[in-house]
Amino acid sequence: MRLSTCTLLFTLLFACTTTYQEPDAGPDVRDGPPPADDGGPGADDGADLDDGGDPGADPGPACDYPPRTPDPKPWTVGTADTFESLTWNLLNFPVNAQTYQRVADLVWQVDADLVTVQEIGDVTEFQRLLCLLPGYRGELSPHAYSDGTYQKVGFVWREDVLRLLSSKMIFTWDNDFPRPAFQGEFELTLPGKPARTLIAIAVHLKAGAASEDAARRKNAIDKLKAEMDRLCALSPATGVLLLGDMNDDPADPLVDNVFPALLDDPEHYTVLTLPLAENGEYSYIPSRSLLDHIVSGCALRSTSTEIDILELDQQSLGYDYRSNISDHRPVAATFTYP
């Protein structure tokens, strides 16, 4: 078969894309949008489609929280005066019957203010996790695949630091997003600091090493950048975070890189995980690839930040992390406001 010059160039563009072999566990199927849904940003408000009810409500029935005391571990991040965000792919949560309790213990020990999760495969187990976290709340995207299964993204946050103002899915009927992005607007309050508005966008982009997969990730990041540009223009004082499993490496050569929209605008955005990628650190354990990222934007970009990968698979937990929790390590960012 003869290929046109343009087709050949596009094929070569992504031919050397990093091979990391993270599978998409759910079907990539589109039935099309419902009537009057244009599929663009803000097309769906996810707050009333899950059990969560109003934004910020626990996604299940009330539970009796167990007593918890501070439990600092070597992997605890930040302090009471800093804001900490975490992104964590939880491998079609839960892996087994003990996973929800073990993840709750780790969230408590890490003590981050905002935990962005991906691959929540059982809403009931997520509710059980929240019931072990007094002082935390959670909200999941209402998205499900067309066959009724799901790998939800969402947020878990500390109530004394963050208050959820609104949440919604964005890019709901866009083929570049096999799982729509989930956006939460929060009020952030730290001790002795004025309240700030924070918009967090949780993503789980297309997996796979094929050129089509990489092209969809690049398109998705381009669209997310345009949406963040819009948010920043509307409210320059708002901090914006893009967090999640982006299934690619920002340190890839330019010919393979899907992040140029963000990397080429350092005045407004910082790919916080780029130095870790350049240093060869990894979050996806099977292929030792850095696929999970945090990007800061708008007013948040100029805030002093530390970034780290929590190597929980190397810690003494009393069980095997990869077999019982996830094949991804969590990635944490700590922000120190002036």
C-alpha positions, 0 to 999 in steps of 0.5 A: 500500500502506498502512503502519502507524504503527510500520512508517512510523516504522521506515522513516523512522528509517534513511531518511537513513543515510549512503550510502557504497556499500561492497559486500559481496563475498560472499553473505549466505546462511545454511544454519542451524547444525549440531546443538547449535549455538545460535549464541551467543557461544562457540558455535564454537571457531575454533582447529581449523577453519583450518590454524592448529592450536593458537591462535597457530600460523602458519596454514601450513607453516613458512617461512624468514623473510627477514632484516628490519631496522628500517624506520621510515617516517613512518607508523610508530606507537608506540614499544617502550613502547606497545601499538599496535593497527590495523584494516585492511580489505584489499579481498578480499586479495590485489588482485594477485600483489604485494599480499602482499609489499607488505602485509607491508612496510607491516605491518613499517614501521607496527610495530603490535603487533596488526593486525586484518584484514578481507576475507582472500580467500585463506588461502594468500596470507595464509600467504605474507604471514606468511612475510615477517614474522619475529617475527609470527604470525597467526590467521584466523577459520574462517568461510566463506560457504555457497557455500565462498567467504570474506572472513575476519577475523583477527589478526596480532601481534608474538610478543614483545608478545602471546601468543594464549591462545585464539580463537573465532568468536562470533555464528556463526549470527546473521543480524545478522552476515554474517561472525561476529565473531572473538575472541582472548584474548591475554597482553600484555607490555610492557617493564618492565610486568606481564603483562595480559589483552587480549581483541580482537574483530574484526568486519566488519559488514553493508555497505549503505545500506538501512534493513535494513542499518543495522538489522542493524549496530545490532543487531550492535553492541547484541549486541557491547556485551552480550557485552563487558559480560559479559566485563568483569563476569567479569574487570574487570581485562581490557582489551577491544578491538572493532576492524574495519570497522563500515560506519557512522559514529558521528558520524551524527545520532541518528536514523541512528546505529547506535552508541548502545549504546556511545556511551551508556556512556562509563563503560565504553567509548570509541569512539576514532574518534568525534573523527576522524569528527566532524572529517570524517576518513575511512578508506573512500577511495571515499566519504570515509567513516569506516567502520573503528573501534576501541572500547576497553573495561573496563580498557583504556578508562582507558589514555592513547590516541592514535588516527590514520588512516594515509593511506597512499594519500597517501604515496610508496610506489612504487605506487598504494595503492588499486589495489594494496592496498585502498580502505580506510586502516588506523586505528591506536590507541596505548595508553600504560600507566602 
